[in-house]
């Protein structure tokens, strides 16, 4: 089933309309390259450090695992459909996870979008870095047993591994959401008049994200509440980063403005005039 979903996504993005000539004179985005490349590298560095910390986690011993009581450790909402474990569902979820990363770059098949390959790449790295930082630093510092720890069907080696404490929050679906919603948002900004494609792309992003979340749930990797946090967080980041970079219409949203700044200090300023 997951292979069918990802094949559909690839076909959908590959068959996006390709313009022989640029349709618009100006990009819908503005990027402070010097500052934002630095921010992207910082985000990548923090994410890498977070993954390192996750790898350093020590697992629980087998006597602790077999004596865990689901009712004592898990809220009622998360006790439904327990226990569960599926190695096949885990493998299938990786198809969504790894298959989602190149999707935004397929937009570069379009001549009009390809002119902004540099800007889009910087924004995409920022979006992934933001989600990656949130996930890795959370998982590195929060020990929460995965659902599979409570399942006798899961191998004891997996139940006692350090990775078995990374239930909070859903990283796979979060990053899948960031990639797919980012692609849908970017296409929508370049072609605002193509409402039908907007619906199709956002629907595809939703299917891919929820498909990944379902497989992670079925695999025993995450509780429902972990996914309820990870999915919207990833989708918001995927849409928010392009939105923050949009060229502002001087005749629209006059009261709200934001700017990336650099110099003696670096950051983002947001101003609202009452």
NORVENCOR-V650899 format. One line per field, one symbol per residue. ss: DSSP state (H for helix, E for strand, - for the rest). phi: phi as a letter, one per 20 degrees, with the letter a starting at -180 (. if undefined). Layout:
BEGIN
ss->???
phi->???
END
This chain:
BEGIN
ss->-HHHHHHHHHHHHH--------------E---HHHHHHHHHHHHHHHHHHHHHHH------HHHHH---HHHH--HHHH-------HHHHHHHHHHHHHHH-HHHHHHH-HHHH--HHHHHHHHHHHHHHHHHHHHHHHHH--E--HHHH-----HHHH--HHHHE----HHHHHHHHHHHHHHHHHHHH----HHHHHHHHHHHHHHHHHHHHHHHH-----HHHHHHHHHHHHHHHHHHHHH-E---------EEEEEE-----EEEEEE--
phi->.fffffffffffffefgdefcgececffcccefgfffffffffffffffffffffefeeeffffffefdgfedcfggeefmdebabffffffffffffffgeggfffffegfffgdgffffffffffffffffgffffffdcecffgffedffffffefdffffddfddffgfffffgffffffffgfffcfeefffgfffffffffffffffffffffnebegffffefffffffffefffffeffeefeclffdbbbecbqfccrcdcccee
END
